[in-house]
Amino acid sequence: MADLPANYDAMVREQIESRGITDARVLAAMSKVPRHEFVPEHLADVASEDHPLPIGYCQTISQPYIVALMTELLQIQPGAKVLEVGAGSGYQAAILAEVGAQVYSVEIIEPLAKTAAELLQRLGYANVQVKQGDGYLGWPEHAPYDAIVVTAAAGHVPPPLVEQLKPDGRLVIPVGDGQAQQSLLLVEKSADGSVTTHNVAPVVFVPLTRENQE
C-alpha cells in the first residue's frame, strides 16, 4: 500500500469538519482510509480534492464531504450491519468498515465489484463483503440492516430497501430525475414500521442502474 499522504488531515479539517461534520469516528475514518488507493492511479495525486473523481464505467467516487455526510447521517454504532448499494471502487465501504460496521455491498458493474472486493481484502477490511448484483433489490440474505446507504441516484426510494431496514434503522439515498434535480434523503423507519423522510441537501450522483434495464 502506498504511504498515506500527509494532506488527508487537511482534507478532513478544511473540507469536512469545517462544514459541520462532528462525529469523531467519521472524521477519524476519513483521515485514515487511503483515498488514493480507490481512484485510478493517474488521479492519485488529486484524490483528496473537493470533488468527485471518475473511476471508469461512467461511475465516480463521491467527493470526501458527501461520503462523510452520508456516513454521519447513518449514525452507525460499532457492530452494526450496513447495506451499501453501489460499491464503486470500495471507498464508502472502507469508511463504513472503519467506523465499525459489518458491510454488505452490492455493485451492479461486475468489473467494479471484483476490483473493489480485491482492494478491500488487500487493505485488510475483513468486515466487508462485496457481490455483483442489482442493488435496487438489496441483499435479502443478510437482512435486516441497521442502516442502508445508496451511492447512486434513484427515481424513488426502492421498496425492497425499506423492507430490509430494521425498525429504528436509517436509510440515506439520493433521489431525483436527472442530475439537476436530486436530493439527499434520510429515511427513518420507526419501531412500528412507519417511515419518515427528511430532505437533507441537494446533490449530484450518477443514476442507479438496474439489471435488464433498457
Secondary structure, DSSP 4 states (H G I P E B T S, - for coil): -PPPPTTHHHHIIIIIGGGT---HHHHHHHHHS-GGGGS-GGGGGGTTSSS-EEEETTEEEPPHHHHHHHHHHHTPPTT-EEEEE--TTSHHHHHHHHTT-EEEEEESSHHHHHHHHHHHHHTT-TTEEEEES-GGG--GGG--EEEEEE-SBBSS--HHHHHHEEEEEEEEEEEESSTTSEEEEEEEE-TTS-EEEEEEEEE--PBPP-TT--
